[in-house]
């Protein structure tokens, strides 16, 4: 089943399993919310399903008593306007319309269903963050030409610019909206580390569920905490100047690891190991192993640098 753009008549996807859109939203005219958002009930549900023969419809099934539904609906309402008519959003209050929700197979809310040409194409349940909703929509629709930065992108940009406080505030806001999306709590811990608030970061990580606390992402942040306590300050690193002896190389590598620049730090440690294996009782190799352990055995950098280390040793 193809998802058809009603304005161009071209397929948005080759089929329901395609992940590559073939058209563009760049030339779409702006739309008003009332043009693309419909509150569903028994009087219009059939008409909306019939309309899906011409334009895809997202069915946002919700309960007004569930705060997570309100959070997700706000995201969907924002995106349907941003996508400028690529799809419609039909909002279904399952409490007010139990028969319709039963016919649609809604078992839990929030539940979002993509309907095209009268049939179900895909769905997801739960209040996904905006970033994941965009990724899901990206399987079927080309992204708007000038999509605004997501909160996650804003936070990452702030961290790259050295504004850890802004990143922290963004992640704290996201955690309020999505308290069970633990990636935001890990990201908050990372921002706290960048602010020099390692004790608070450690507390955030310690309060994660065990399976999240031991996952690679959290282990990576914990590594940053542990290495930041060992590493020289940025001022002391700057004071090393042009020094390129083993001690200076090691301290720079340690600082990179502490700052989350794992690739650069691991590469520097490997280089030091090649040049001066005896430095500080084989400190470069031992530190490499500590970073591997902290990141986790399945982390891509662990896999890559274990191979490099093995090649160097054997």
C-alpha positions in Angstrom: 0.0 0.0 0.0 1.4 3.4 -1.1 1.0 6.6 0.9 0.0 9.1 -1.7 0.6 12.9 -1.6 -2.8 14.2 -2.7 -1.4 17.5 -4.1 1.1 15.9 -6.4 -0.3 12.4 -6.9 3.2 11.0 -6.2 3.9 8.2 -3.7 5.5 9.4 -0.5 6.9 5.9 0.0 7.4 2.9 -2.3 5.4 0.8 0.1 4.4 0.6 3.7 7.8 -0.7 4.7 9.8 1.9 2.9 12.0 4.3 4.9 12.8 6.7 2.1 10.4 9.4 1.0 10.5 10.4 -2.7 8.7 13.8 -2.6 9.3 17.0 -0.8 7.3 19.2 1.5 9.4 22.2 0.6 6.8 23.8 -1.7 3.7 23.2 0.5 1.7 26.2 1.5 1.4 26.9 5.2 -1.7 25.6 6.9 -3.8 26.6 9.9 -4.4 24.1 12.7 -8.1 23.9 12.0 -7.4 22.8 8.4 -5.5 19.7 9.4 -6.7 18.8 12.9 -10.1 17.1 13.4 -11.8 16.1 16.7 -13.3 12.7 15.9 -16.6 11.3 17.0 -19.3 9.0 15.7 -20.6 11.6 13.3 -17.3 12.1 11.3 -15.1 9.0 11.8 -16.3 7.3 8.7 -15.8 10.5 6.6 -12.3 10.8 7.9 -11.4 7.2 7.2 -12.8 7.7 3.7 -10.6 10.9 3.3 -7.6 8.7 4.0 -8.0 7.4 0.4 -6.7 10.8 -0.6 -4.5 12.0 2.2 -2.9 9.9 5.0 -4.5 10.4 8.5 -2.9 10.1 11.9 -5.4 8.9 14.5 -4.3 10.2 17.9 -6.3 8.1 20.4 -6.2 9.6 23.9 -7.8 10.0 27.3 -8.2 13.5 28.7 -7.4 12.1 32.1 -3.9 10.9 31.0 -1.2 13.7 31.2 1.0 11.7 28.9 -1.7 11.9 26.2 -1.8 15.6 26.5 2.0 15.8 26.1 1.9 13.6 22.9 -1.1 15.4 21.4 0.8 18.7 21.8 3.7 17.3 19.8 1.3 15.8 17.1 -0.6 19.1 16.8 2.7 21.0 16.3 4.0 18.5 13.7 0.8 18.2 11.6 1.0 22.0 11.0 4.7 21.9 10.4 4.2 19.1 7.8 1.7 21.5 6.1 -0.9 19.0 4.8 1.2 15.9 4.2 -1.2 14.2 6.6 -4.2 15.0 8.7 -4.5 14.5 12.5 -7.7 13.0 13.8 -8.0 13.2 17.6 -10.1 10.5 19.3 -11.2 10.7 22.9 -11.5 7.0 23.8 -13.5 7.7 26.9 -16.1 9.6 25.0 -16.1 7.1 22.1 -15.6 3.6 23.5 -17.3 1.9 20.6 -15.0 3.6 18.0 -11.9 2.9 20.0 -12.9 -0.8 20.3 -13.4 -1.0 16.6 -10.0 0.5 16.0 -8.4 -2.0 18.4 -7.2 0.6 20.9 -6.1 -1.2 24.1 -4.0 1.5 25.8 -3.4 5.2 25.3 -1.9 7.2 23.9 -2.1 5.2 20.7 -1.2 6.7 17.3 -2.3 5.0 14.1 -1.3 5.9 10.5 -4.2 5.2 8.1 -3.8 5.5 4.4 -6.3 4.5 1.6 -8.6 3.2 4.3 -6.2 0.8 5.9 -3.8 0.7 8.9 -0.2 1.3 7.8 1.6 1.5 11.2 1.1 2.6 14.8 2.9 3.2 18.0 1.8 3.4 21.6 3.1 5.5 24.4 4.1 9.2 24.7 7.2 9.1 22.5 9.4 12.2 22.7 9.2 14.6 19.7 12.5 13.3 18.4 11.2 9.8 18.1 7.9 10.9 16.7 9.8 12.7 14.0 11.9 9.6 13.3 8.7 7.5 13.0 7.1 10.0 10.7 10.3 10.0 8.6 9.6 6.4 7.6 6.7 7.7 5.5 6.9 11.4 4.9 9.8 13.8 3.8 10.7 16.1 6.6 9.7 19.8 6.2 12.4 21.8 4.4 12.9 24.1 7.4 12.0 22.1 10.4 12.8 23.9 13.7 15.4 22.5 16.0 14.1 19.9 18.4 14.7 20.5 22.1 17.3 17.7 22.0 19.2 19.5 19.1 19.0 22.7 21.0 20.5 21.0 24.1 23.3 19.4 22.1 24.1 22.7 20.4 24.3 24.4 23.8 26.7 21.7 25.1 28.9 22.1 22.1 29.0 25.8 22.7 30.0 25.3 26.3 26.6 26.4 27.6 25.9 23.4 29.9 23.4 25.3 32.0 21.1 25.8 29.1 21.4 22.1 28.1 20.6 21.2 31.7 17.5 23.3 31.7 16.2 21.8 28.5 16.8 18.2 29.7 15.1 19.0 33.0 12.1 20.3 31.1 12.0 17.2 28.9 12.2 14.9 32.0 9.2 16.7 33.4 7.3 15.9 30.2 8.7 12.4 29.8 9.7 11.1 33.2 10.0 7.5 32.1 12.2 8.3 29.0 15.5 7.6 30.8 17.7 8.8 27.9 16.9 12.3 29.0 18.0 11.6 32.6 21.3 10.3 31.3 21.6 13.4 29.1 20.9 15.5 32.1 23.7 13.8 34.0 26.0 14.5 31.1 25.1 18.2 31.2 25.7 18.3 35.0 29.1 16.8 34.5 29.9 19.5 32.0 28.8 22.1 34.6 31.2 20.6 37.1 28.3 19.2 39.2 29.5 15.6 39.3 27.8 14.7 42.6 24.4 15.7 41.2 25.2 13.8 38.0 26.1 10.7 40.0 22.9 11.0 42.0 20.8 11.1 38.8 22.5 8.0 37.5 22.2 6.2 40.8 18.4 6.7 40.7 17.9 5.1 37.3 16.3 1.6 37.1 19.1 -1.1 37.2 18.8 -2.0 33.5 19.2 1.7 32.6 21.9 2.4 35.2 24.1 -0.4 33.7 23.4 0.5 30.1 26.3 1.8 27.9 25.0 5.4 27.8 24.9 5.7 31.6 28.2 3.9 31.9 29.7 6.4 29.6 28.6 9.4 31.7 29.8 7.7 34.8 33.1 7.3 33.1 33.2 11.0 32.5 32.6 11.6 36.2 35.3 9.2 37.3 37.8 10.5 34.8 36.9 14.1 35.5 37.9 13.6 39.1 41.3 12.3 37.9 41.9 14.7 35.1 43.6 18.1 35.2 41.4 21.2 35.0 41.1 22.9 31.6 43.3 25.7 33.0 46.0 23.2 33.9 45.7 21.6 30.5 46.2 25.0 28.9 49.2 25.6 31.1 50.9 22.5 29.5 51.3 24.7 26.4 53.4 23.1 23.7 54.6 20.2 25.9 54.3 16.9 24.1 56.0 14.6 26.5 54.3 11.4 27.7 52.9 13.1 30.8 51.4 15.9 28.8 49.9 13.5 26.2 48.4 11.4 29.0 46.8 14.3 30.8 45.3 15.7 27.6 43.9 12.2 26.8 42.4 11.9 30.3 40.8 15.4 29.9 39.3 14.4 26.6 37.8 11.2 28.1 36.5 13.3 31.0 34.8 15.7 28.6 33.1 12.8 26.8 35.4 13.0 23.7 35.9 9.3 23.9 37.1 8.7 20.3 39.8 11.4 20.6 40.8 10.3 24.1 41.1 6.6 23.2 43.1 7.5 20.1 45.5 9.6 22.1 45.9 6.8 24.7 46.6 4.3 21.9 49.2 6.7 20.4 50.9 7.1 23.8 51.0 3.4 24.3 52.7 3.0 20.9 55.3 5.7 21.7 56.0 5.0 25.4 54.6 1.7 26.7 56.5 2.0 29.9 55.1 5.4 30.8 53.8 5.4 34.4 53.7 1.6 34.7 51.8 1.1 31.5 49.2 3.8 32.4 48.0 4.2 28.8 47.0 0.6 28.4 45.4 0.4 31.8 43.4 3.5 31.2 42.2 2.2 27.8 40.9 -0.9 29.6 39.2 1.3 32.2 37.4 3.3 29.5 36.3 0.0 27.8 34.9 -1.3 31.0 33.1 2.0 31.7 31.6 2.3 28.2 30.6 -1.4 28.1 31.7 -4.3 26.0 29.1 -3.6 23.2 29.8 0.1 22.8 31.1 0.7 19.2 34.2 2.5 20.4 35.0 -0.3 22.8 34.7 -2.8 19.9 36.8 -0.7 17.6 39.6 0.1 20.0 39.8 -3.3 21.4 40.7 -4.5 17.9 43.3 -1.7 17.6 44.7 -2.6 21.0 44.9 -6.3 20.1 46.6 -5.5 16.8 49.2 -3.4 18.7 49.8 -6.0 21.3 49.9 -9.1 19.1 
